[in-house]
């Protein structure tokens, strides 16, 4: 095999092994270890829910079909401590919209709802930065316009923050419109794997959390010290690295649940994933050297971060090449010596087993809020090779966009189908 073939194979084997280790850690160790950690954090501390704030960010032309439903859900469902809560809708729009009259009527009914039109804003980051200075709660929950957190998640998140050792809690995002079509079923299983296995396993194994942009609970004093960068396509990942490099800590808890809506068509999915991929690339280029030099990050955290930013980018290129490599090796099996043939067989088996095993663990631990079924899991395993190829092509396009300096923000379009999703 050529040098490139060896590098490709090693990258894929390491990724497959890491996936298996993460899934196994979640399957056998997540519940008991998390319970023990929470008990230790709370020893001798008051975990009574204080006054807290919720910031909902929205680009109003895109969210006007769902924003009233989301705000009504929050106002009628979230727990109210004695000190109260506040919900701030931080929004931007190019021109006045009829929906604003309905929002003002809702705010008149519920004094805890504050409407903040961010004049001149062109990004989610600018909306957040404007709202941060208005919050009065000890804890601040950041939400996108489609997210609906479960009531019990509020108190659970505060228990982590009340312990004093963590500054941000990232919850688990569950797709609630999984049964809309084929695409939403695939994305639902993907999210359950991502938020139910990969993220909490990283937190469990290396005490490394990633703020995912929404369903994130912040200690308000920390949030005020971290401004979101409107020039970054993934301002959440940029903020994550700021936090970690300053010595703050993030924990993932997959029992802190919020439901959200998946893109309902390929165009919306493409724009969303291209922005994510390019944003991760931006952050990787900006922070790779600070990660290496950091004295606040442990070796396990550094290795994990470098794998995500450096090896992850390399794998996007090798993933396109790898199917050709497999075809070449399969065509020359007869000429391979017995040890090489055995080695090739083990590698192939590992790669074939890793993905379905992770999906199996995700299915076993899926949230009750997740509407997907075992048939959806089987569907995801079946389409995984093609879906992975799609995501790698998106990532390569993102690299191209970054190289030519194209950094436009394309809002993930909400289709008319969303207007009836109130469940």
N, C-alpha and C positions, 0 to 999 in steps of 0.2 A: 504493500500500500504506500501511496505517496505521503509526503509530510502533511499536506492539506487534509488528506483522508484521515490520518491519525489524529490531527487536531480536532477535526469534525467529530470523529467517533468519541474522543475523550470528553469533549464538551457535552455531547448528548448523553453519554453514560453517567457523567457527574450530575447532570440535571435530573436524569431518571432516578438515580440513587437518592438525591436530595429530596425529590418528591416522595419517594417511598418512606424515607426517614421521617419527613414531616407528617405524612398521613398516619404512620404508626404511632408517633408521639401523641397526636390528637386522639386517636382511637383509644389508646390505653392510659394516657397520662393526663389529659386535659382537665377532666372533672376533679379528680382528687387534688391535683397540684394547684388548680385555681382556687378551690375552696380553702386550702391551707394558706395560700398567699393572701387572700382577702382577710382571713382571721388574723394573721400576723400584722397586716397593715393597720387593722382597726383596734388593736389592743390599747385600751385606755383612752380611746378617742371617741368624740361625739359624732355619730354618723347621721344625726337628724338633718333632713333635707332643709337647706337654707333658701333664701330668695335666690332665684336663678333667672337667667335671661335666655331667650331663644332668638337667634337671628336667621330669618328666612331671606335668601337672596333670589332675585328674579329679574330676568330681562322680560319686561311685561308683555310686549307683543307676542312673545313666544309662549308665555305661561298663562295667558288670560283664560284659557279653557280649564285650568286646573287649580289656579291659585286660591279661589274662594273655597273650594272643597278642602284644600290643605289647611288653610287658616281656620276654617270652622272646626275641622277635626282637632287641631291643636288646642283651640280655645275650649272645646267641650270635653276633651279627653285627658289632657295632661294634668298631673297632680298639682294641687295648689298648697304649698306650705303656708304656715301662718304668716310668714313675712311676704308672701305673694310671689308672683312671677310677672315677667313682661315678655311680650312677643313683638319683635321689630321686623317689619317687612321693609327691607332695603332694596329698592328697585330702580331701574333706569328704563327709559323709553324715549324714542325719537320725537314723539309728539303726544299730546294728551289723548287718552283713550276712554271710551265709555265705561270700562270696567272700574276706573278709578272712583266713579260715583258710588258703585256698589261697595267698594272697599271702604270708603268713608262712612257709609251707612253701617257696615260691620264694626268699624272702629267706634262709632257712636254707641253701639250696643255693648261693646266690650272695652272698657277703659284700659285694660292691660295691653291692648293692641295699639301699636304705634306705627304710623305710616311714614316712611322716609324716602322721599324722592331724591335721588342723588344726582343733582344737576351736573350735566357734562360728563357723566360716567360712561365709559365704553367697555367696562369689564366687570366681572364678578369681584375681582380683587379690590377695585375702587369702591364698589358697594359695601364690601366687608369693612374696609378701612374707615369709611364714613360712619358705619353703625357701631364699630367697636368703642368709639368715644362716648356713646350714649348709654351703654349697658350699665346696669346698677346691681346685677346679681353677683354672687360669689362664684357661680359656675355659669358658663355660657355655652349653649348648644348651637352649633352651626348646621344649617339645613339648606339643601336645595329645595326648589319650589314643589317638587313631587314627593318629598320624603315624609313619612308618617311614623314617628317613633312609637313603640309600645309604651304604655304608662309606667310599667314596672322597670323599664330601662333607665328612667331618670334617676330613681333612687339607687339602682345598682351602680350606675356611673359615678354618682356622688360618693359612694362608699370607697371607690378607688381613690378619688381625689382627697377625701377626708383623711385618708391614711397618711397623707403628706409625702409619699414617696414618688407619686406620679403626678404629672402636670397636664396630661391629655389622655383621654380614653377614646379610642376609636372603636366604634361599634360594628355590627354585622349588617350589611345591606342585603335585603332579600327582595327579589323581583316578585311583584304581586300580580302582574299582568301576563304571567307565563303562558296562559292558554289562549292568548290572542291569535298567535300564528306560529309557524314553524320557527321563525327567527327568535321570537321571544322565549320559546321553550329552550332553545340552545343557550341563550344568554342567561336564563334562570339557573341552569345547572352550572354554567361557567362561574356565575357569581357565588353560588353556594360553595363551589370548590375554592374560589379565591378568598372569600370572607369567612368561610366555615372551616377551612383547612390551612391554606398557605399562610395567611396573615396571622392567625392565632398561634400556629406552629412556630413561626419566626419569633413571636413574642415569648413563647414558652421556652424555646431552645436557646435564644441569644438575648432575651430581654430587649428586643428591637421592635418598635412599633412604627407604623407609617400612617400619618394622617391622610385620609382618603378624600378630603374635600367636603364631605358631608357626613352627618351622623357622628360628628366629633364633639366631645365634651371637653371644654377647656377650663382650667383655672383662670378666672378673668384677669387677674393680675399678670399672668404669663401671656395671655392673648394680647393685652395692651402693649406688651414689650416686643411683639412680633408683628411687623407690618407685612401685608401681602403685596407681592411685587406684581403690578399690572403688566409688566413686560414679559412675564413668564407664562407660557401656555398652560402649565400645570402649577399654579401658584400654591397649591396644597403640598406638592412634593418639595417645592422650594422652601416653604415654611417648615416642613419636616426636617430638612437638613439644617436650617437655622436653629431649630430647637435642639437637635441632637448635638450639634457642634458647640452649643452654649451650655451643655450639661443637663438640659431638661430631659424628662423621660416620658415615653408614650407606651401605653399598654393596649393591646387588642383584647377585647372581650366579646366572644361570639354570642353571649347571652344579652348583650346590649343591642337590641334589634330595632331596625326601622325598615319599612317596606318602601320600594321605589318602583318606577316604571322603566322598562327596557325600551330601547328604540324599536319601532315597529316596522321599519323597512331598511333595506341595505344602504340607501343613501345616508340616512341618519346615523347608522352604525359606522359607516366609513368615516364620516366627518368626526364623530366622537373619538374613534380609536386612532385616527391620524393625529388629532390634537394631543391625545394622551401620549402617543409614541414620541412625537416631536418634543413635547414638554419634558418627558423623561430624559430625552437626549440632551436638551438644554441643561437640565439640572446635573446630569452626569458630567458634561463638559465643565460646568462651573465648579463642581464640588469634589471631583475625584482627588485632586491633590490635597485639599483641606481634609478630606476623609483620611488619607494616608498619614498626614502629619498630626492629626488630632490626638491629644492626650486624654480627652474625655471619653473616647470610644474604646471599648474593649476589642480584643482581637477577633472574637466571634462576630461582633457587630461590624467591624471593618470588612471582614471577609464576605459577610452577607451583602453589605452595601456594594462592594466592588463587584461581586457576582451579578447583582441586579443591574448595575450601570454599565460595567465594562463587558463582562462575559455575555450579558443579555443582548447587548448590541451586536457582539460578534456572532451570536447564535442566529440572529436574523439573516445574516448573510449565508451562514453554513446550512441553515434549514432549507434554503432554495437548492443548494448543491447536493444535500444528502440523499434525496430520492435517486438522483443520477448515480451517486456512489453505490447505493444499494443494488440498483439494476446492474451495474458493472460487476459487482461482487457476485451476484446471483448467476450471471452469465459465465463466470469463471470458476464456479464451485468445483468443477471436476479437476481443475489444475492446482487447487490449493492443497497443501500438506495437511495431514490429519489434525495436528495441534491448531493450525490456523482455522480450519473448518469448525473445530469444536469451539474455539474462541468466538468466531463469527456467529455461531448458533446461540451461545449464551448472551451475547450482546443483543441480538435480534429479539430473543425472548424477554430480556430485561426491558427493552424499549416498548415491546408490545404489551407488557404487563403493567408498567408503571402508571400510565394514564388511567386505564380502567380501575386499577386499585385505588387511586386517589378519588375517583368518582364514587366508588363503592363506599369509601369512608365518609365522603361528603353526604352521600345518601343516608347512611346510617345515622349521622348526626344532624340531619337537616332540621331546620326550624319548623315549628308548627305553623308559622306564618307563610311558609313556602308551599305553593300549590302544586309543585311539580311532583311527578310520580316515578315509579320504577321504569315505566316505559320511556319517560323523558331521559332518564339516566342512560338507558340502552341506546336511545337515539343519539345522545351526545357522544357516547363512545364510538358509535358507527361513523358519525360525521367529523370526529375529532381530527383525523389527518387533513381533511380538506379545510376545516375551520382554522387549524393551526397554520396551514399554508396561506390562507387569506390574511390572517393577522401578521404574518411575516412579510407579505407583500405590502401591507399597509405601513409597516415599520420601515421598509426600504424606501417607500415614497416619502415618509417623514424625514428620513436622512437626507434625501434629495432636496426636499423643501428647505431644510435647515442649511444645507450647503449653498443654495442659491439665494438665501436670505428672505425666503417667503415665510412670514410668521403671522399670517392673518388668522384671527379667531373666527371659526365658523360655529355658530350656535347649533347645538343638537336640536334639530327640528322636532316640534311636537305636532303630531298629526291630529286631525279631527277626532280620531278614535279615543283620544285621551279625555275628551270632555265628559264622557259618561263614567269614568273610572272613579267611583267613590267608595269602593269596598275597602 
